[in-house]
Amino acid sequence: MNFYFIIFLMLLFFLPNCLFAQEKFEQEKRIAASEVPSLARQSIEQCSFNKKINWYQESSQDGTTYEAKTKYQKHRYSIEFSKDGDLLDIEKNINFLKINATIKQTLQKSFDQKFKSYKIIKTQAQFKTSNSNLSAKIFEIAKKEITPKIYEIVIKAKEQSDWQSYEILIDSNGKILRQSKIIERNTDNLEF
């Protein structure tokens, strides 16, 4: 057999699995502000939030990040920083029903085709900015002066017989950018 033919067959067999079998592992743990990179702390301090800031260290297949979680003007925010303290994104929890009607219909149609049943657990609007712009960006987001370019939706869905959690990233047109199966964390306790 030809060497290139064998390589082609191997790619044909393995490539679809790599493209569609994305899994997401994420573990969050609460940490003290003193354990957070100073650049991240300084960026959050400039925002002058009225509510308490809870800091988390998040470990995933992509590495380690830090998140500041707080509530501002009746919405929950998660502000994510790299291990160096550079701002990665701002996530604002929103109600799925508040998403643009066309996007909502596109997603619901897609979910209905793929899953036997599903339930939307969480919807977040994602925004990108820089550390120096953080305070102004939070204000713009809260005042609804900007439209998110990406939404993150967590659903619990049933494809065949078992329920599974998924994280789905979509753009502002409703196009699915990434769908990842969430790997549930094993617990130390017996569950009945």
N, C-alpha and C positions, 0 to 999 in steps of 0.2 A: 504494500500500500504506500501511496505517496505521503511523505511527511506533512505537506501542507493540507492534505485532505484530512489527516488525523487531527491536526490543529483546528481545522474548520469544524469538525464534528465536536471536538471538546468545547469550543466557543459556543456552538449551537446548543449544546446541552447545558452549560453553566451560565451563560449570559442572561437568559430570561429569569433565572432564579435570583441573580444579583440585582436585576432591575426592579423586580416586583416584590421581593421578600425583604423589604426594609423593616428593621426592628429598632425600637427605641428603648434604651435603658437609661433611667434617670434616678438618681438618689439625692434627696435634699436633706441637709441637716442644719439645724439652727445654730448660729455661731454668734459670738460677741463682736461688737463693732471693731474692737481692737485687732481682730483676726482678718479684717478686710483690708485690701490694698488702700493706702492713704489717698491716692487719686480718686478712687471710687467714693470714699467717705467725704472728701472735700466737695466733690460734685453734688452729692446729696445734701450736704450742709448748706450749700448756696441756695437750695430750693426753699428753705424755711417752711417745711411741712408742719402743719399744726398737730398732726397725729404722730404716734410713735412709729419709728422705723424698725422693722424686724429684718435682720440680716440672715441670709442662708448661703451655704456653700453647696453648689450643685455639681455632682459628678455624673458624667455620662460617657457614652462611647466617643464623644467629640472632645473630651477633656474636662477641666474644672473651670467653673465660672462662679461669680458671686451675684446674689440678687438682694436688692433692697425692696421690701414689700411694705406698702403703706396704703392708707385710704386718703383720698383727696377729692373734695366736692362730691361726696356720695358714691365714688367709684373706687374699686381696688386697682392698684397699680403694682406692677412688678418691673423693676428697672435692673437690667442685667449688665454686668461688667465682666470683662476678661480677667484672667489671673493677674494682669498688669494694671488693672484699674481702668482700662479704656471702655467707654460705653459701647455696648453691643446693640441693645434695643430697649424700647419702652413698650410694655404690654398693658393694655387697659381692659379689664373685664367688662363685657357688654352683654346685653340680652340678644340671643340669636334672632329674635323677632324684629330687632331694630336694624338688622342688615338690610341693604338694598333688596327690594322685592325680586328683581331679576336674578341676582346672585343666589338668593334663598331658594327660588324655584329650580335653578340649575343644580344646586347642591342636593336638594330633596329628590330630584329626578335621578341623579347619579346614585344616591344612597339607596333609593327604592330598587334600582336595577341590580346593585351589587349585594345588598343585604336582605335577608328575610325580614329582619326587624332591627330597629336601631333607636337609640335615645341620645339626644345631645346633652352632654354633661357640662361642658364649659365652652364659652366663646370669648376670644380675646382679639382685640385689634392691635396690630403691631406697627410701631413707628421707629424709624431710624433717625439718629442725630449724632452730635458729638458732645463730649463732656462740657465744652464751653457754652454750648447751646441748650443744655438740659433744662434749666429753669424756664426759659422762654418757650421751649417746646412743650413742656408739661402744661403751661398756661394755655397755649394754643389748643392742645388736645382737649383740655377740660372745657374750653369755650366752644368746642366743636368747629374750630376754624380750619381744620385740615381733615382730609379724608384718608383713612388708612390705605396703604398699598397692599398689605398682607393681613389675612385673618388666620388665626390658629383655632381650630375647633377640635375638641376632644369628644369622641362619641363612644358609646358602648353599643356594640353591634353583634348580630348573630348571622354568620354566613351559612353554616350548615346546622350543627346542633349545639355548639358551644358559644357562649358570649365571650367577646374579646374587646379590649379597649384599643382605640386607634387615635392617633394625633394626625390631623389633616391640615396642611398649609394650603391656602388658596389665595389667588391674587384678587385684585379689585374687580375683575370681570367674572369671577366665579370659577376660573380654571384651577384644577387641582395641581399644585406644584409638587407636593410630596404627601404620601400616605405612609405612616409608619405604625406598625403594630407595637403597642406598649407592652413591654415585658414587666409583668407584675413582680414586685419584690416578694421574696420568700419571707415568711414571718418565723419568729422563734417559738410561737405558740401553736398549739394544736387547734385547728378550727373544725367545728362540727356543724 
